[in-house]
Amino acid sequence: MGDPGPETLNALLRRLSTTPPDPLTPADIAILAPALVPDADRHARALAYLCVSKLASSSSEAGPSSVPTEPFLPLLESTLGIGGFTPDDDAVANPLPLTYLLAALATLSPSTAVALLTHPLESVPPSTDALGVLLESAELPSALQPALAELLANLAGHKAGRTLVRERAGVWLRGGTSLDGAAGARCAVALAKLGRPEDSLGHEAADADAEDAERLARTLMAHLESGPSTIEGLAVLSTRSRVRRILASSPAFLAALLALSPVPARPTGSLPVTPRDSVDLNYAHDPSPVDGGLCYGLTTVLVNLTSRAPDLSDEDAQVARLKKMAIGKQGEGADGDAETDAEVGARVKALINAGAVGALHGLVRAESAVTREALGQLCLNLVHDVSHRPLFIQGGGYKVLSIILRDLVKANAPAPPTALPAAQALAKLAITTQPNLLFPPPAATTALNALMPLYALLTHPSARPLQTFEALMALTNLASISTDVAGRIVAASIAVPATAWRGAGAGSDDSQPVMDRVDELMLDTNVLVRRAAVELACNVAASEPGFMRFTGETADARPATPAALARTRGRLNVLVVLTDADDAPTRTAATGALAILTQSHVACRLVLQEQGITSDNPSNTWRRVARLLDPDPAKGDLAFRAAWFAQQLIDYVDTLEEGKDREMERIRESGIEDRLRDVLVARVQDGDRWGMVQPLAECLKAIKAWA
């Protein structure tokens, strides 16, 4: 059987791509099979896989009952029937084309592979099928052993083939783990995929299963150089805590694992080589293709090694406790010993020291969405500890993270939930790192690229409270870079899912203003989320768009519409109420925002009108300001902001022609004059290190003049 050329395979692919596809013939199978062996031409092998894939997809569209097994039977019979081949060295390669064809079918159409392997052969004793002949023939050392191991490993990855492999090939696979090279590695991978039998329950079965997993893990560690199939097995086994400990205990293994990443080679020569279409001067351009399966498997292993126990809400934690009580000791065993954060942190540090951040540069070259999503989770795991973030940035991790986010978060489409881990990793970096150290120069410009992922994290309906809090904190830090960045945050809108909450300012399309979400979160029941939202509002209020949004002023000095004024009054009322919050940082941020916003007389008027949520509260605005004026030096920051807030309100009252007497009476009733005097005396005594003597003195002077 000669090897087919690319022209023949291209013709077959065109036939299979027609609608409806041409019927498959035994001659077509005879063309496909020899092109799938490992030593076949690379281009021909790729075309053969495409043909098998097209055949499998066409069959699945037509229904399970239409899988065309008949065209395969002549090759099956001629290869495995009596006289088809003998186990001598010259003829033992004969079953390889069929075996690798079945291995491809096991991945793309497992039900077809199972049907062919269990099909009774006509020219052999009754009840003998193809799988039985292959298992018997592979008892002796030959090239058939790695081929059969690959077939069984592929079958074990699907429900349709798992039972068959466990019942018929379990003994052969366990013996095959002692084989050298790819055969032993693939046998271990198949056993890893099989896992624990469904009917094995209880403590003893779990312990035995854990021991088997550890033994398989050590086997795969020894066969690491055997290729992607080894990584696939490690990806399955590394979901177990005991296996993760074994993998992380060997620095040599971690280094060898990370060395599999296809890191682009540095260009040689005395001058840097930069592609014309690249803005990244440090990017090592390497257009060569990478093995996407290897990259995904390696990323999965690294994610498993660095993952912590998920953060559970109180309700979820209670459900987990009840479940554990219900299962009792029957569910203990393999992974009953949970990992501590310190243990995972040490493992992450070992991976970083072994070169995990550098490996990201190679893994991100795989352009599949699932790999990029897994890399986003890996980046989040690596930056979970604050102490690891400088090492992540130093190794170029932010560059990789920005590539991931560029592909996962689009400006004109809602972000998928799988993009949130990458966005959360960015938020963690932005919270604890100075912008000029995190973003390439000029930081004020390149930091703008980080805004869209943070908007997605803030507004996504599936974001957890921690993710929302970190998005708010990160945006607060970015807003402090410049008023231009703060203004962009105020003006930003982002596409959200149709089922997501949309604020009053949302447009007719599926977009939501980011600040509408901030308005909502300023009333959140979570103290930290509420505090972060108020701090962000305080920071963006210093920008012109933020000032106009919270004060009701317009760019052309025209009066705002009644609806716009009502929304502005609501925002200001929320800030006024939050000056009485139990949380001290929330009080300070709300007071600071009001100290900025009351530079506008429109805002002063709306604050003093006390309509809406402040209208029925006996603590009017002046009494609230009086309580903020605390002479305690430890509360100097709050008193400083309150002093400017009070001065601007008093200056506004001084300009009134109508209602001035009423406001003066409310000022006298609030006791604010005595509080101003107490704070002024305290600040004079401590040398006015807060710089608030001037506003305090101006307030007292104005009040005295009214008397």
C-alpha positions in Angstrom: 0.0 0.0 0.0 1.8 3.1 -1.2 1.7 6.5 0.6 -0.9 8.8 -1.1 0.3 12.2 -2.3 -1.3 15.6 -1.3 -3.1 15.8 -4.6 -5.0 12.6 -4.0 -5.9 13.6 -0.5 -7.0 17.1 -1.6 -9.3 15.5 -4.2 -10.8 13.3 -1.4 -11.3 16.3 0.9 -13.1 18.2 -1.9 -15.4 15.2 -2.4 -16.2 15.0 1.4 -16.8 18.8 1.5 -19.6 18.7 -1.1 -23.3 19.0 0.0 -24.3 16.2 0.3 -20.9 14.6 0.6 -20.0 11.8 -1.8 -20.3 8.3 -0.3 -17.2 7.0 1.2 -15.7 3.9 -0.4 -13.2 1.2 0.7 -10.7 2.7 -1.8 -11.0 6.1 0.1 -10.2 4.4 3.4 -7.2 2.7 1.7 -6.0 6.2 0.8 -6.5 7.7 4.2 -4.9 5.0 6.4 -1.3 5.1 5.3 -1.3 8.9 5.4 -2.0 8.9 9.2 1.1 7.0 10.4 3.7 9.2 12.2 6.4 8.9 9.6 4.1 10.0 6.7 4.6 13.4 5.0 3.5 16.2 7.3 1.3 17.9 4.8 -0.3 14.6 3.7 -1.0 13.7 7.4 -2.7 17.1 8.0 -4.9 16.6 5.0 -5.8 13.1 6.1 -6.8 14.4 9.5 -9.0 17.0 7.8 -10.6 14.3 5.7 -11.4 12.2 8.9 -12.7 15.4 10.6 -14.9 16.2 7.7 -16.2 12.7 7.6 -17.0 12.7 11.3 -18.7 16.1 11.3 -20.9 15.1 8.3 -21.9 11.9 10.1 -22.8 13.7 13.3 -25.0 16.1 11.4 -26.9 13.2 9.9 -27.4 11.4 13.2 -25.6 8.7 15.2 -27.3 5.9 13.2 -25.7 7.1 9.9 -22.0 6.6 10.9 -20.5 4.8 7.9 -18.7 1.8 9.2 -19.1 -0.3 6.1 -16.3 1.3 4.1 -13.8 0.5 6.9 -14.6 -3.2 7.1 -12.6 -4.4 4.1 -9.4 -2.8 5.5 -10.3 -4.1 8.9 -10.7 -7.7 7.6 -7.7 -7.6 5.3 -5.4 -6.3 8.0 -6.6 -8.2 11.1 -8.2 -11.4 9.7 -6.4 -14.7 9.4 -3.5 -14.3 7.1 -3.7 -10.6 7.2 -0.5 -10.2 9.2 1.8 -12.1 11.5 3.8 -10.8 14.4 7.2 -11.3 12.7 9.4 -8.3 12.3 8.9 -7.9 8.6 5.1 -7.8 8.6 4.4 -6.3 12.1 4.1 -2.8 10.7 1.2 -3.9 8.5 -1.5 -3.0 11.1 -0.1 0.5 11.8 -2.1 2.4 9.2 -5.4 0.8 10.4 -4.5 1.4 14.1 -3.6 5.1 13.5 -6.8 5.5 11.5 -8.8 4.1 14.4 -6.9 6.4 16.8 -8.0 9.4 14.7 -11.5 8.2 14.7 -11.4 7.7 18.5 -10.8 11.4 18.9 -13.2 12.7 16.2 -15.9 10.0 16.2 -15.5 7.7 19.2 -18.7 5.8 18.5 -17.4 4.9 15.1 -14.1 3.6 16.6 -15.9 1.6 19.2 -18.2 0.0 16.6 -15.2 -1.0 14.4 -13.1 -2.3 17.3 -16.0 -4.5 18.5 -17.0 -5.7 15.0 -16.7 -9.5 14.7 -14.1 -10.5 12.1 -15.3 -13.1 9.6 -12.0 -14.9 9.0 -11.1 -15.5 12.6 -12.7 -17.7 15.3 -16.2 -16.6 16.5 -16.5 -13.8 19.1 -13.1 -12.4 18.1 -13.1 -8.7 17.2 -10.5 -6.2 16.1 -9.7 -5.1 19.6 -8.9 -8.6 20.7 -6.6 -9.2 17.8 -4.8 -5.9 18.4 -4.3 -6.6 22.1 -3.0 -10.1 21.4 -0.6 -8.9 18.7 0.7 -6.0 20.8 2.0 -8.4 23.6 5.4 -8.6 21.9 7.6 -5.5 21.5 6.9 -3.8 18.2 5.8 -0.5 16.6 2.2 -1.6 17.2 2.5 -1.0 21.0 2.8 2.8 20.9 0.1 2.9 18.1 -2.3 0.8 20.2 -1.5 2.8 23.3 -2.4 6.0 21.4 -5.7 4.5 20.2 -6.6 3.4 23.8 -5.6 6.8 25.2 -7.8 8.6 22.7 -10.8 6.3 23.4 -10.4 6.8 27.2 -11.0 10.4 26.7 -14.7 9.9 25.7 -17.6 8.2 27.4 -18.3 6.1 24.4 -14.9 4.4 24.6 -14.1 4.6 28.3 -16.1 1.5 29.3 -14.7 -0.6 26.5 -11.1 0.3 27.4 -11.6 -0.3 31.1 -13.2 -3.7 30.6 -11.1 -5.0 27.7 -7.7 -3.2 27.8 -7.1 -2.4 31.5 -4.7 -5.2 32.1 -2.7 -4.5 28.9 -2.5 -0.8 29.8 -1.2 -1.4 33.3 1.5 -3.7 32.0 2.3 -1.2 29.3 3.2 1.5 31.8 6.6 -0.3 32.2 7.4 0.1 28.5 10.0 2.6 27.4 9.3 5.7 25.4 6.0 6.9 23.9 4.3 3.5 24.5 4.7 3.6 28.3 3.7 7.3 28.4 0.5 6.8 26.4 -0.5 3.8 28.5 -0.2 6.0 31.6 -2.2 8.7 29.9 -5.0 6.2 29.1 -5.1 5.0 32.7 -5.2 8.6 34.0 -8.2 9.3 31.8 -10.0 6.2 33.0 -9.8 7.4 36.6 -11.7 5.6 39.3 -14.3 3.0 38.2 -17.9 4.2 38.7 -18.7 1.4 41.1 -15.6 1.9 43.4 -16.8 3.7 46.5 -15.6 4.0 50.0 -12.5 4.9 51.9 -10.3 1.9 50.8 -11.2 2.3 47.1 -10.4 6.0 47.3 -7.0 5.3 48.9 -6.2 2.7 46.2 -7.2 5.2 43.5 -5.0 7.9 45.0 -2.0 5.5 45.0 -2.7 4.6 41.4 -2.8 8.3 40.5 0.5 8.9 42.3 2.1 6.0 40.5 0.9 7.2 37.1 2.1 10.7 37.9 5.6 9.5 38.6 5.5 7.4 35.3 4.5 10.5 33.3 7.1 12.6 35.0 9.7 10.1 33.8 8.3 10.2 30.3 7.9 14.0 30.1 9.9 14.2 26.8 7.5 11.9 25.1 5.3 14.7 23.7 1.9 16.2 24.1 0.2 13.0 25.2 2.3 13.1 28.5 1.1 16.6 29.1 -2.5 15.5 28.6 -2.2 12.8 31.2 -0.6 15.3 33.7 -3.4 17.7 33.0 -5.9 15.0 34.1 -3.9 13.9 37.2 -3.0 17.3 38.4 -6.5 18.0 39.5 -5.7 15.9 42.6 -3.9 17.6 45.5 -1.7 14.6 46.2 -0.5 14.6 42.6 0.1 18.3 42.7 2.4 17.9 45.7 4.4 15.2 43.9 4.8 17.3 40.7 5.8 20.4 42.7 8.4 18.5 44.8 10.8 18.2 41.9 12.5 21.4 40.8 14.0 19.5 37.9 10.6 18.4 36.7 9.2 21.9 36.9 12.1 23.3 34.9 11.6 20.5 32.3 7.9 21.1 32.2 8.3 24.8 31.5 11.0 24.2 28.9 8.3 22.7 26.7 6.8 26.1 26.2 7.5 27.4 22.7 9.1 30.6 23.8 10.1 32.6 20.7 13.8 32.8 20.0 15.6 36.1 20.5 16.6 37.6 17.2 20.4 37.5 16.6 22.5 40.5 15.5 23.8 43.7 16.9 20.6 45.7 16.1 17.1 45.0 17.4 14.7 43.6 14.9 11.1 45.0 15.2 8.3 44.2 12.8 6.9 47.3 11.1 3.4 46.5 12.3 4.4 46.1 15.9 4.5 48.8 18.5 6.2 46.6 21.0 10.0 47.1 20.8 10.6 44.0 23.0 8.5 41.6 21.0 10.5 38.7 19.5 8.7 38.1 16.2 8.5 34.5 15.4 5.8 33.5 12.8 6.5 29.8 13.1 3.5 27.7 14.1 3.1 26.1 17.5 1.5 23.0 18.8 -1.8 24.2 20.1 -2.6 21.0 21.9 0.7 21.1 23.7 0.2 24.7 24.7 -3.3 24.1 26.0 -2.3 21.0 28.0 0.8 22.7 29.5 -1.4 25.7 30.5 -3.9 23.4 32.1 -1.2 21.7 34.2 0.1 25.1 35.3 -3.4 26.3 36.2 -4.0 23.2 38.3 -0.6 23.6 40.1 -1.3 27.2 41.0 -5.1 27.2 41.7 -6.4 27.8 45.2 -9.7 26.7 46.7 -12.5 28.9 45.4 -13.8 31.8 47.5 -17.2 30.7 48.7 -20.0 32.9 49.8 -21.5 32.3 53.3 -24.4 30.3 51.6 -22.1 28.2 49.5 -19.8 27.5 52.4 -22.7 26.3 54.4 -23.9 24.0 51.6 -20.3 22.6 51.3 -20.3 21.8 55.1 -23.7 20.1 54.9 -22.5 18.1 51.9 -19.4 17.0 53.7 -21.5 16.0 56.7 -23.9 14.0 54.5 -21.1 12.1 52.7 -19.1 11.4 55.8 -16.0 9.2 55.7 -17.2 7.5 52.5 -16.2 10.5 50.5 -12.8 11.0 52.2 -9.6 9.6 50.9 -8.0 10.7 47.6 -8.2 14.4 48.2 -9.5 14.7 51.7 -6.5 16.8 52.8 -7.2 20.3 51.5 -4.3 22.5 50.5 -3.6 25.6 52.5 -3.0 29.0 50.9 0.6 28.9 52.2 1.2 25.6 50.5 -0.2 26.9 47.2 1.7 30.1 47.5 5.0 28.2 48.0 4.2 26.2 44.9 3.5 29.3 42.8 6.8 30.8 44.0 8.7 27.6 43.0 7.1 27.8 39.5 8.0 31.5 39.1 11.6 30.7 40.1 11.6 27.9 37.6 10.6 30.3 34.8 6.8 30.2 34.7 6.4 33.9 33.7 8.9 33.4 30.8 7.0 30.4 29.6 3.9 32.6 29.2 5.5 34.2 26.2 5.5 30.9 24.4 2.1 29.7 25.5 0.4 32.9 24.3 1.5 32.1 20.8 -1.3 29.5 20.7 -4.2 31.6 19.3 -7.1 29.3 20.4 -9.7 31.0 22.6 -9.7 28.2 25.2 -5.9 28.5 25.6 -6.1 32.3 26.0 -8.8 31.9 28.6 -6.8 29.3 30.5 -3.8 31.7 30.4 -5.9 34.4 31.9 -6.7 32.2 34.8 -3.0 31.3 35.1 -2.0 34.9 35.2 -4.5 35.5 38.0 -3.1 32.6 39.9 0.5 33.9 39.5 -0.4 37.4 40.8 -2.7 36.4 43.7 0.1 37.1 46.2 1.2 40.7 46.3 4.9 39.5 46.7 4.7 37.7 43.4 3.5 40.7 41.3 6.9 42.5 40.9 8.4 39.2 39.6 5.4 38.8 37.2 5.9 42.4 35.9 9.7 42.1 35.7 9.4 38.9 33.6 7.1 40.6 31.1 3.9 39.1 32.4 1.9 42.2 31.8 2.8 42.1 28.1 1.3 38.6 27.9 -1.8 39.6 29.9 -2.4 42.6 27.6 -2.4 40.2 24.6 -4.9 37.9 26.3 -7.2 40.7 27.2 -7.0 42.3 23.7 -8.4 39.0 22.3 -11.0 38.3 25.0 -12.5 41.7 25.6 -13.9 43.6 22.7 -15.2 47.2 22.8 -18.4 46.4 20.8 -19.4 43.1 22.3 -20.2 41.8 25.8 -17.2 40.1 27.5 -17.6 36.4 28.1 -17.5 35.2 31.7 -14.3 33.3 30.9 -12.5 36.7 30.4 -13.1 37.8 34.0 -10.0 36.0 35.5 -7.6 37.8 33.1 -9.4 41.1 33.9 -9.1 40.4 37.6 -5.4 39.8 37.2 -5.0 43.2 35.6 -7.0 44.8 38.4 -4.7 43.2 41.0 -1.7 44.6 39.2 -3.2 48.1 38.9 -4.1 48.2 42.6 -0.6 47.6 44.0 1.7 48.8 41.2 2.6 52.4 40.3 1.4 53.2 36.8 4.8 54.2 35.5 6.1 50.7 36.6 3.2 48.7 35.2 2.5 50.4 31.9 5.0 51.1 29.1 5.9 54.8 28.6 4.2 57.1 28.3 2.1 55.5 31.1 -0.6 58.2 30.9 -1.4 57.0 27.4 -0.8 53.3 27.5 -2.8 53.0 30.7 -5.9 53.7 28.6 -5.7 50.2 27.2 -6.4 48.8 30.6 -9.7 50.6 31.0 -11.9 48.4 28.8 -11.1 45.1 30.6 -11.7 46.8 34.0 -15.1 48.1 32.7 -16.0 44.6 31.7 -15.0 43.3 35.2 -17.0 46.0 36.9 -20.2 45.7 34.9 -20.4 41.9 34.2 -23.5 40.3 35.7 -21.5 37.2 36.8 -18.7 39.1 38.5 -18.2 38.1 42.2 -18.1 40.9 44.9 -14.3 40.5 45.2 -13.9 41.1 41.4 -16.2 44.1 41.5 -14.3 45.5 44.5 -10.9 45.1 42.7 -12.2 46.6 39.5 -13.4 49.7 41.4 -10.0 50.0 43.2 -8.1 49.6 40.0 -10.2 52.3 38.2 -9.7 54.6 41.2 -5.9 54.2 40.9 -6.0 54.8 37.2 -8.3 57.9 37.6 -5.5 59.4 39.8 -3.1 59.3 36.9 -4.6 62.4 35.3 -7.9 64.2 34.9 -8.0 63.0 31.2 -8.0 59.4 32.4 -10.7 60.2 35.0 -12.8 61.9 32.3 -12.6 58.9 30.0 -13.9 56.7 32.8 -16.9 59.1 33.3 -17.7 59.2 29.6 -17.2 55.4 29.0 -20.0 53.0 28.1 -19.6 49.3 27.6 -21.6 46.5 25.9 -23.4 44.3 28.3 -25.5 41.1 28.0 -29.1 41.7 27.3 -30.0 40.2 30.6 -27.7 42.5 32.6 -28.9 45.4 34.8 -29.0 48.7 32.9 -29.0 52.1 34.6 -31.3 55.0 33.9 -28.7 56.6 31.6 -28.4 53.5 29.4 -29.0 54.0 25.7 -31.3 52.2 23.4 -28.6 49.7 22.4 -27.1 47.1 24.6 -24.5 49.4 26.2 -24.4 50.8 29.7 -22.6 53.9 31.0 -19.9 52.7 33.4 -20.7 55.4 36.0 -24.3 54.1 36.2 -22.9 50.9 37.7 -20.8 53.0 40.1 -23.9 54.9 41.2 -25.6 51.6 42.0 -22.6 50.2 43.9 -22.4 53.3 46.1 -25.5 51.8 47.8 -24.2 48.2 47.8 -24.7 46.1 51.0 -21.0 45.0 50.9 -19.0 47.6 52.9 -15.8 47.3 50.9 -17.6 47.5 47.5 -19.5 50.6 48.7 -16.4 52.2 49.9 -14.5 51.6 46.7 -17.4 53.0 44.6 -17.4 56.2 46.7 -13.6 56.5 46.4 -13.9 56.2 42.6 -16.6 58.8 42.5 -14.4 61.1 44.6 -11.4 60.7 42.2 -13.4 61.2 39.0 -15.1 64.3 40.4 -11.9 66.2 39.9 -12.2 65.9 36.1 -14.5 68.2 34.1 -16.8 65.4 32.9 -17.1 64.0 36.4 -17.7 67.5 37.9 -20.5 68.1 35.5 -22.0 64.7 36.0 -22.3 65.1 39.8 -23.1 68.8 39.9 -25.7 69.2 37.1 -23.7 71.9 35.3 -23.5 71.7 31.5 -20.6 72.5 29.1 -22.6 75.4 27.4 -23.9 76.8 30.7 -27.5 76.0 29.7 -29.8 74.8 32.5 -30.0 71.1 32.8 -33.3 69.3 32.1 -35.5 68.5 35.0 -34.8 64.7 34.6 -31.1 65.3 34.6 -31.3 67.5 37.7 -33.3 64.8 39.4 -30.6 62.3 38.7 -27.9 64.7 39.9 -29.8 65.4 43.1 -30.1 61.7 43.7 -26.3 61.2 43.4 -25.6 64.1 45.7 -28.1 62.9 48.2 -26.4 59.5 48.3 -23.0 61.2 49.0 -24.5 63.3 51.7 -26.1 60.3 53.4 -22.8 58.4 53.1 -21.0 61.1 55.2 -22.8 59.4 58.1 -21.7 55.9 57.1 -20.3 53.6 59.9 -17.2 52.9 57.7 -14.7 55.7 58.3 -13.0 55.6 54.8 -16.4 55.8 53.2 -17.2 58.9 55.2 -13.9 60.4 54.2 -14.3 59.7 50.5 -17.9 61.0 50.4 -16.9 64.2 52.2 -14.0 64.7 49.9 -16.3 64.3 46.9 -18.7 66.9 48.3 -15.8 69.3 49.0 -15.0 69.2 45.3 -18.5 69.3 44.0 -19.8 72.1 46.1 -17.5 74.5 44.3 -20.6 74.6 42.0 -23.5 76.7 43.2 -25.8 74.3 41.4 -24.6 71.4 43.5 -24.8 73.5 46.7 -28.5 74.4 45.9 -29.3 70.7 45.3 -27.6 69.6 48.5 -29.4 72.1 50.6 -32.8 71.4 49.1 -32.8 68.0 50.9 -35.2 66.3 48.7 -35.5 62.5 48.1 -33.7 60.2 50.5 -32.6 63.1 52.8 -35.9 64.9 53.0 -37.4 62.9 56.0 -34.1 62.6 57.9 -33.9 64.8 61.1 -30.2 65.1 60.5 -30.1 67.8 57.9 -27.1 68.7 55.8 -25.7 71.2 58.4 -26.0 68.8 61.3 -24.1 66.2 59.2 -21.3 68.7 58.4 -21.1 69.6 62.1 -20.6 66.0 63.1 -17.8 65.7 60.5 -15.9 68.6 62.1 -14.0 66.6 64.8 -11.1 68.2 66.7 -9.5 64.8 67.2 -6.1 65.0 65.4 -6.6 61.3 64.3 -9.5 62.5 62.2 -7.7 65.4 60.6 -8.2 64.2 57.0 -12.0 64.0 57.5 -12.1 67.4 59.3 -10.0 69.0 56.5 -12.5 67.9 53.8 -15.4 68.9 56.0 -14.0 72.3 56.5 -13.8 73.0 52.8 -17.3 71.5 52.3 -18.7 73.8 55.0 -17.0 76.9 53.6 -18.3 76.4 50.1 -21.9 75.8 51.4 -21.6 79.0 53.6 -20.2 81.0 50.7 -23.2 79.8 48.6 -25.7 80.8 51.3 -24.0 84.3 51.5 -25.0 84.8 47.8 -28.6 84.0 48.3 -31.3 86.6 47.9 -34.2 84.4 48.9 -34.1 81.7 51.6 -30.9 83.1 53.2 -32.7 83.7 56.6 -33.9 80.1 56.6 -30.5 78.7 55.9 -29.0 80.9 58.6 -31.5 79.7 61.1 -30.7 76.0 60.2 -27.0 76.8 60.6 -27.5 78.2 64.1 -29.7 75.2 65.1 -27.1 72.7 63.9 -24.4 73.8 66.3 -21.9 74.0 63.5 -20.4 77.3 64.8 -19.2 75.7 68.0 -17.8 72.8 66.1 -15.9 75.1 63.7 -14.5 77.0 66.7 -13.4 73.8 68.5 -11.6 72.5 65.4 -10.0 75.9 64.8 -8.5 76.0 68.3 -7.2 72.4 68.0 -5.6 73.1 64.7 -3.9 76.3 65.8 -2.5 74.4 68.8 -1.0 71.7 66.7 0.5 74.1 64.1 -2.2 73.6 61.4 -0.4 70.7 59.8 -3.6 70.0 57.8 -3.8 73.5 56.4 -7.4 74.1 57.5 -7.2 77.2 59.6 -8.1 79.4 56.6 -11.4 77.7 55.6 -12.4 77.4 59.3 -11.7 81.1 59.9 -13.6 82.1 56.8 -16.7 80.1 57.9 -16.7 81.7 61.4 -16.2 85.1 59.9 -19.2 84.7 57.6 -21.4 83.4 60.3 -20.5 86.2 62.7 -21.2 88.8 59.9 -24.7 87.4 59.6 -25.4 87.9 63.3 
